[in-house]
């Protein structure tokens, strides 16, 4: 029996045995720009396609994590750690979800300051619809990209994430003031600036999108 010869995919480049050449700074920056643009456009696509459901991508991500949790209910602090978000940002997301009827919060017996976060029936319903949105969106995003290329992309991004996590873990912990961006005050026209003044504005998590 004669087996057909499988030709390699010319669009896929296997770099495992390729000598590493020194890349220019511009090349590294271009990679960073591409990752940033892909993330930004992906957020826009998900938010636009889920707008008719009355839920944002970040709120859907909360419901998804609540639905896949096993072994008992989750409190707000556990959810914040899973989402890698601050307590204030997580609390704002939960407040919006509870107001819309997607979740409900219950007091923890013996702990008056803690509450369990539970997904409501309406949350389960919209979660099912969001899965359909996610599937169609992913198909559009990965159009023209083979399964092998997608697996290769997943592996490369996972290694990049691991490298970044290792570097961030070595950084000194930042104080509260170090997280606040600095903004210069713009003076009205016609008034010569006496000196440069600076104020601090509270940071807003990129994951908290307005509904």
C-alpha positions in Angstrom: 0.0 0.0 0.0 1.4 3.4 -1.0 1.0 6.2 1.4 0.6 9.7 0.1 3.4 12.0 1.0 2.5 14.8 3.3 4.1 18.1 2.3 5.0 20.6 5.1 2.9 23.7 5.4 5.0 26.5 3.8 3.1 29.1 5.9 4.3 27.6 9.2 7.8 28.3 10.4 9.4 25.9 12.9 12.1 27.9 14.7 13.1 25.2 17.2 16.3 24.3 15.3 16.9 27.8 13.9 19.9 29.7 15.3 18.7 32.7 17.3 19.8 36.0 15.7 19.9 39.2 17.5 16.8 41.3 16.8 16.7 45.0 16.6 14.9 47.1 19.2 12.4 48.2 16.5 11.6 44.5 15.9 10.9 43.8 19.6 8.7 47.0 19.8 6.8 45.9 16.8 6.0 42.6 18.5 4.8 44.5 21.5 2.6 46.8 19.4 1.0 43.8 17.7 0.2 42.1 21.0 -1.3 45.3 22.3 -3.4 45.9 19.1 -4.7 42.3 19.0 -5.8 42.6 22.7 -7.4 46.0 22.1 -9.3 44.9 19.0 -10.3 41.6 20.6 -11.9 43.5 23.5 -13.7 45.8 21.1 -15.1 42.9 19.1 -16.4 41.0 22.2 -17.9 44.1 23.7 -19.7 45.1 20.5 -21.1 41.6 19.9 -22.3 41.1 23.5 -23.8 44.6 23.8 -27.3 43.3 23.0 -27.1 40.9 26.0 -26.6 43.8 28.4 -23.3 42.6 29.6 -19.6 43.5 29.0 -16.7 41.2 28.3 -15.3 41.8 31.8 -18.6 41.0 33.5 -18.9 37.9 31.4 -15.5 36.8 32.6 -16.7 37.1 36.2 -19.7 34.9 35.4 -17.5 32.4 33.6 -15.2 32.0 36.6 -18.2 31.7 39.0 -19.8 29.0 36.8 -16.6 26.8 36.5 -15.9 27.0 40.3 -16.3 23.7 42.1 -16.2 22.8 45.7 -18.4 25.4 47.2 -19.2 29.1 46.8 -16.5 31.7 46.3 -16.1 34.9 48.3 -15.1 38.3 46.8 -11.5 38.1 47.8 -11.1 34.6 46.2 -12.7 35.9 43.0 -10.4 39.0 42.9 -7.4 36.8 43.1 -8.6 34.5 40.4 -9.3 37.5 38.1 -6.0 39.2 39.1 -7.8 42.4 40.0 -7.9 44.7 42.9 -10.6 44.5 45.5 -12.2 47.8 44.6 -12.4 47.0 40.8 -13.8 43.5 41.6 -16.4 45.1 44.0 -17.5 47.5 41.3 -17.9 44.7 38.8 -20.0 42.7 41.3 -22.1 45.7 42.2 -23.1 46.1 38.5 -23.7 42.4 38.0 -25.9 42.2 41.2 -27.9 45.3 40.1 -28.6 43.6 36.7 -29.7 40.4 38.4 -26.8 38.3 37.1 -25.4 37.4 40.5 -26.4 37.4 44.1 -24.3 37.8 47.3 -24.9 36.1 50.5 -23.5 36.7 54.0 -20.9 34.2 55.1 -22.0 32.5 58.4 -19.6 33.6 61.2 -18.0 36.3 59.1 -20.0 39.5 58.9 -17.5 41.3 56.6 -17.4 38.5 53.9 -19.9 37.5 51.3 -20.3 34.6 49.0 -20.8 35.4 45.4 -23.3 33.1 43.6 -24.4 33.2 39.9 -28.1 33.7 39.5 -30.4 32.0 37.0 -30.3 35.1 34.7 -26.5 34.9 34.8 -26.5 31.3 33.7 -28.8 32.2 30.8 -26.7 35.1 29.6 -23.6 32.9 30.1 -24.9 30.4 27.6 -25.5 33.2 25.1 -22.1 34.6 25.6 -20.5 31.2 24.8 -22.1 31.4 21.4 -20.7 34.9 21.0 -17.3 33.8 22.0 -17.3 30.8 19.6 -18.3 32.9 16.6 -15.8 35.7 17.6 -13.0 33.2 18.0 -13.8 31.7 14.6 -13.6 35.2 13.0 -10.3 36.0 14.8 -8.7 32.8 13.8 -9.9 32.8 10.2 -7.1 31.6 7.8 -5.0 30.4 10.7 -4.5 26.6 10.8 -5.0 24.5 14.0 -1.2 23.8 14.1 -0.5 27.6 13.9 -3.0 28.2 16.7 -1.3 25.6 18.9 2.1 27.1 18.1 0.8 30.6 19.0 -0.6 29.3 22.3 2.7 27.8 23.2 4.7 31.0 22.3 2.4 33.3 24.2 2.4 30.9 27.2 6.2 31.0 27.3 6.2 34.8 27.0 3.7 35.0 29.9 5.9 32.7 32.0 9.0 34.9 31.2 7.1 38.0 32.2 5.7 36.5 35.4 9.2 35.5 36.4 10.6 39.0 35.8 7.7 40.7 37.6 8.2 38.4 40.6 11.7 39.8 41.0 10.5 43.4 41.1 10.3 45.2 44.4 6.8 45.6 45.7 5.3 49.0 44.9 3.6 51.3 47.4 0.1 52.7 46.9 1.4 56.0 45.6 3.6 54.3 43.0 0.5 52.9 41.2 -1.0 56.3 40.6 -0.3 57.9 37.3 0.9 61.5 37.3 -1.0 64.1 35.3 0.1 67.6 34.6 -2.5 70.4 34.9 -3.2 72.3 31.7 -3.6 76.0 32.4 -6.0 78.2 30.5 -4.6 80.2 27.6 -3.4 83.6 28.2 -2.0 82.9 31.7 1.7 82.3 31.8 2.5 79.2 34.0 4.3 80.1 37.2 5.5 76.6 37.8 4.7 73.1 36.8 2.0 71.6 38.9 1.1 68.0 39.1 -1.8 66.1 40.5 -2.5 62.5 40.9 -5.5 60.8 39.5 -6.9 57.5 40.8 -6.1 54.5 38.5 -9.0 52.8 36.8 -8.7 49.1 36.0 -8.7 48.4 32.3 -10.9 45.4 32.9 -13.8 47.4 34.3 -15.8 48.5 31.3 -18.9 50.6 31.5 -22.1 48.8 30.8 
